[in-house]
Amino acid sequence: MDIFSKYLLEPVQYEFIQRALIASVTIGISCGLIGTYIMLRRMSLIGDALAHAVLPGVVVSFMVAGKSEVALFIGAVVSGILTVLLIGFVNRNSKIKEDTSIGIIFTGAFALGILLVSQLKQVHIDLSSYLFGDVLGVSTGDITLSMIIMVVIIFCIVLFYKQLLLTSFDPTMAMTIGISTTLVHYMLMTLLSMSIVAGLQSVGVILIIAMLITPPATAYLLSNNLKKILLLSATFGTISAITGLYLSYHFNFASGASIVLVAVALFMLAFLFSPKEGVVTKLFRRRSASKMVLIEDVIKLSYRFKDEPGKTELVDKIANELGISNGRVEAAVKTLIGKGLMERSNGNYLLTADGVKYALRLVRTHRLWETYVTRENVLDLEHIHPEAEKVEHVLTEDMVDELDEELGFPEKDPHGSEIPRK
């Protein structure tokens, strides 16, 4: 209970931590949701561009209206939209490609913002806070603005879910049924600019792009369903915000950097261990598949060598046939015994009745596939065996039955060997 109080409850007794938590969670949700569409549309570079290009809008608004939250918000959004329009204009009216025009426009806008800041002689603007964020210094006005932006983003995604879905995955279909892809694009850019404005105080312009891309990328590794990706993305953004703030409090880390690094850590976990896409998961899956192929090869060869079942001779024959060590064959044999497909009798290894059925299924698949590729002139006769050696491990029994029926239930393969019946 003392540990719980110290590490979880102690930070939230401070008002600035409470404000920081609320602001970070709203930003995590906003960036996670809008970032999903930015990632799916392959517009991450535009997100980075807008994150930098809002600076001149913020500075001009500050010059005109002072520290008014509404004025700063309007200035930043207008600056973001003008940047998108200018990028599109350069791209359409020259041979410059989009990525190049993005690089030119956003660096120019950012440089203009820095120039304007340098001209504010009587007022000091902390650029480091703008670049790297200061979530612990958010005001009540910042929180209110962030929450309003989050609600607007959620409302727009729910209301225009179909339009965003179609324009993200099939713009041609969207235009065919009367959806304006241009209008949806600029709506998305407006929402993106708003989410960037919301995140400037918390993680800063440099790190905001990480919050826009990393949680959605993490979610994308875990699901292919858009609704699940949106939900997971918002969840990962929230977890990153809360965990990063706690780490910042207990270890005196920079809050913005902590939030982003937690998001990156979550991405790396998904990258390595995602059930379908994880690097480590795929490695274990490949090893498991390789082990299964070896086991099936041992079953088939044991059936071929069934008239010579001596332990040493059988293992040696299989090892020589497959070009592997005796130890790997013996390990496969031990697995087969555990599965009830092989047994040891009087020092000899023999296939059980189930083992023989398994072996005959493999032989049937092999010979039917050789018959098929020969009849369809897919491969020459001398090349069909290696191909069938691979295919026999992947075709399901239903697929083999369909293949047998399509071939007219042949009795022999192209080599003249009898094809076992089911």
Buried (B, 14 or more C-beta within 10 A) or exposed (E): EEEEEEEEEBBBEEEEBEBBBBBBBBBBBBBBBBBBBBBBBEBBBBBBBBBBBBBBBBBBBBBEBEEBBEBBBBBBBBBBBBBBEBBBEBBEEEEBEBEEBBBBBBEBBBEBBEEBBEEEEEEEBEBEBBBBBBBBBBEEBBBBBBBBBBEBBBEBBEEBEEBBBBBBEEBEEBBEEEBEBEEBBBBBBBBBBBBBBBBBBBBBBBBBBBBBBBBBBBBBBBBEEBEEBBBBBBBBBBBBBBBBBBBBBEEEBBBBBBBBBBBBBBBEEBBBBBEEBBEEBEEEEEEEEEBEBBBBBBBBBBBBBBEEBEBEEBBEBBBEBBEBEEEBBBBBBEBBBEBEBBEEEEEBBBBBEEBBEBBBBBBBBBBBBBBBBBEEEEBEEEEBEEBBBEBBBEBEEEEBBEBBEEBEEBEEBBEEEEBBEE
